[in-house]
């Protein structure tokens, strides 16, 4: 965990009383958090009926590129709903074994974020990262907004791990994150505990 008040590289867990339905039961990986605001990717909500193959086809990325050995699994990868901001823009959250100095943002020692077509081409040809999550849109907060939402009991946070980020079981990620910090999901209340 990095020192200081910022939570980049951590998971945000939406509390049951979350007033915005777009974030109901959301688990968000914070890519950036500073005095200038925050940006993250929802990792447990699928974009409606879309896969990696659909996306690269729409973007006309792979004409003439035969899928490399081992890239077949990538084409069935679901696309996540990363958040309500810029829903037409794609982001790849991935292990840092793939890194482009020009376009990848290191989030932690083991995780990076890339938002260029180059990573999609690399993934389509088997040259991409070991593990990845493809998302459309992101979640963003103005300066002080996230801190205010946390104080109002809107979010909990926990350490991120590869299964929470890249694991296949969308439905289990939320409860798994809560249990990771010792919270029984059945015991959560939407009432704030501040007096």
Secondary structure by P-SEA (a helix, b strand, c coil): cccccccccbbbbbccccccccccbbbbbbcccccccbbbbbcccccccccaaaaaaaacccccccccccccccccccccccccccccbbbbbcccccccccccccccccbbbbccaaaaaaaaacccccccccccbbbbbccaaaaaaaaaccbbbbbbcccccccccccaaaaaaaaaacccccccccccccc
